[in-house]
Structures are given as C-alpha cells and as structure tokens.
C-alpha cells in the first residue's frame, strides 16, 4: 500500500496545530485547516468531529496498531512521530 503524501501532510498539520495551540477547540483547529485550504478525504471542509477522529488515532499514525488491550507495531509506515 502506498502512502498518500497529500493526506499524510494534512494529518501532520492537525498534530502540529494541536501542539502549537493546545487550548484551542476542535472547531478552531478545523477552522484553521479550512482557512489554509485543506479538505477532508472527500474534499469537504473540516468540522470538529473529523479533527477529533484524526487526533484519536494518534497511535495508528505513529505506526502502532491497537486492538483492545493488545498493542503492536503496525504494518504501515508512521507518518507522525
């Protein structure tokens, strides 16, 4: 499976925004993404829920796989550290 660099860049940007604006609401983060011209995978504007889903999947984006209480290295490349 090939990494979609454009989508990976948006995921990285979400985590950069969270790190630089830790007190910002999810909607504020979505607004910044939209102002910067980013869209969801369906080419729609971001809403708070899409940002939350990305943030909730941090382990996956770090290359880890978790199911219930089992965590292991995933078979996909990490796109954030």
NORKA-V761632 format. One record per residue. N is the residue number from 1. PHI is phi in radians with two decimals (999 if undefined). PSI is psi in whole degrees, -180 to 180 (none if undefined). D_FIRST is the distance of its C-alpha to the first C-alpha in Angstrom with 1 decimal. Layout:
n | phi | psi | d_first
N | PHI | PSI | D_FIRST
N | PHI | PSI | D_FIRST
//
This chain:
n | phi | psi | d_first
1 | 999 | 134 | 0.0
2 | -1.68 | 140 | 3.8
3 | -1.31 | 130 | 6.7
4 | -1.51 | 102 | 9.3
5 | -1.08 | -35 | 12.3
6 | -1.12 | -45 | 14.9
7 | -1.21 | -39 | 14.0
8 | -1.09 | -37 | 13.5
9 | -1.13 | -37 | 17.0
10 | -1.16 | -43 | 18.5
11 | -1.05 | -46 | 17.5
12 | -1.03 | -41 | 19.0
13 | -1.12 | -39 | 22.0
14 | -1.02 | -46 | 22.7
15 | -1.24 | -34 | 23.0
16 | -1.09 | -44 | 25.1
17 | -1.11 | -43 | 27.3
18 | -1.06 | -43 | 27.8
19 | -1.16 | -38 | 28.8
20 | -1.46 | -20 | 31.1
21 | -2.33 | 65 | 32.6
22 | -1.08 | -24 | 32.7
23 | -1.66 | -2 | 35.5
24 | -1.24 | 145 | 34.0
25 | -1.23 | 163 | 33.4
26 | -1.07 | -37 | 30.1
27 | -1.15 | -38 | 31.6
28 | -1.08 | -43 | 32.6
29 | -1.08 | -42 | 29.1
30 | -1.08 | -41 | 27.9
31 | -1.08 | -41 | 30.8
32 | -1.12 | -45 | 29.9
33 | -1.01 | -45 | 26.3
34 | -1.13 | -42 | 27.9
35 | -1.08 | -31 | 30.5
36 | -1.43 | -4 | 28.0
37 | 1.60 | 8 | 26.4
38 | -1.35 | 151 | 23.2
39 | -2.33 | 166 | 22.1
40 | -1.25 | 177 | 20.0
41 | -1.12 | -17 | 16.8
42 | -1.74 | 17 | 19.5
43 | 1.07 | 35 | 21.4
44 | -1.99 | 162 | 24.2
45 | -1.12 | 152 | 26.2
46 | -1.32 | 146 | 25.4
47 | -2.16 | 168 | 27.6
48 | -0.94 | -40 | 28.4
49 | -1.13 | -38 | 26.4
50 | -1.14 | -40 | 23.1
51 | -1.11 | -44 | 23.9
52 | -1.05 | -44 | 24.9
53 | -1.07 | -40 | 21.7
54 | -1.14 | -48 | 19.7
55 | -1.09 | -36 | 22.4
56 | -1.20 | -17 | 22.4
57 | -1.79 | 27 | 18.8
58 | -0.88 | -49 | 19.5
59 | -0.99 | -44 | 18.6
60 | -1.05 | -45 | 15.0
61 | -1.26 | -16 | 14.7
62 | -1.58 | 4 | 16.4
63 | 1.57 | 15 | 13.8
64 | -1.88 | 153 | 16.1
65 | -2.09 | 133 | 16.1
66 | -2.33 | 132 | 19.4
67 | -2.39 | 117 | 21.0
68 | 0.96 | -118 | 24.7
69 | -1.74 | 8 | 26.2
70 | -1.80 | 128 | 23.5
71 | -2.24 | 136 | 21.3
72 | -2.58 | 166 | 18.9
73 | -1.14 | 134 | 16.3
74 | -1.36 | 173 | 12.9
75 | -1.77 | 25 | 9.9
76 | -2.26 | 156 | 8.1
77 | -1.29 | 147 | 9.8
78 | -1.27 | 140 | 13.0
79 | -2.00 | -7 | 13.7
80 | -2.35 | 162 | 17.4
81 | -1.77 | none | 20.0
//
